[in-house]
């Protein structure tokens, strides 16, 4: 079992924010229009994103990427789906777990409904319009294991949202996942991981307190950030 590195998500977020401030240009002064948007993956990533956005004086938004689980074990990710219905499939894993196309299609439809529910719940809209175009996007979560949702979110932001720069930031992730992420970003993008241990079972093992974040906690953060949502 690996060592506990973070007390809780707030502790991890503050450490990540400090590292991001060092890696990025000076954050905009209060009152200036920010060219940086922090995109958090709900639910736990929103606690991280709220603190990071405050430290960078940046706008906070969410991006919902849902894992497509294997037929025999939903926890095994065979891919992930994005808000516009595009999805990423790991062909190697699909072959190993025998996931036929009709299963994938059914899983995509199911996860799309959950994506739409979360987007409406957490930001009051399913559309991003051109809010992310030409911006520096900082994509955060409370940690990565396989990285399936983060990889698909990164690909979606690079291919569909036309951002100026993509910065991926997480407190903890295994080395092989970090390498996969580095392979899909461009030379001017960044992947920032505070702790990347070779021995890795789950993100939770590196937190003393890793209580599940509720929908309501996410909504409270987003409401405070100015989103028109019902609590």
Steps between C-alpha positions, in 0.01 A plus 500: 500500500639839400550790737225754571606819324196727537277569800198559277403656167544855635859425601569341160335790316712761672819311421393453136402867468843611620671278244270624222575862590870425461450328164257748346547867428412743778123483564294797391444778751164521669244662276674414174338261256672164541628305202517188718211261572529224758298196395425252777383141463211441745461417766826502696678708239268794568638538854849510345390732218331752729824563692720493189274750320506732801881490519534563125222762495338293226148398403383158622301264279439127493553239231315172536673198356336167584676167506367213285540189714569147384199260476630271774648771725368858480808625688727399210498790254485404133465865402322823583239731349481880474214756515457519122465121469852439370680219676841343536535121505809310607501234227750281687275473806183456291656193337600353836162541671286404199290816472295486177393818319135469609616497863715808438207680330269420793760615755556824308127578501477429873801717587382785274186530711715522814729758337203718408356467851829605659558792263153640569540437875847648530509783244141554382585439134615218272665744258848651520456729196838673447584555867814283479631602161844664501537463877757331721304206642608345829342154528498366858382205705580363847716226347520248217521121491452371142451858381220399257274795583786751512647376169165526322437845651845617387444369147159666485639835613787481250292384202162667556552813713794662319680607817828694491673283760399198707640448848408177679544507877439228758642431846577132436513248213703191404796546261348304208185717503714815508695377197179427306378853568830651388467313170170666409587861584709734287849627579373832639247328731579383853427197717557580870480218754620563856558136592541205263581182694594174327287307750142614440169329585252787521492877538342470846809332650693829479237701694430482872145629437350405164129515576275490194396844379123539456310663215381765744856592601586549134187710443582724796844571354361572154215716634756708692694530176202666332334211318122515472408169661248384758623370833 
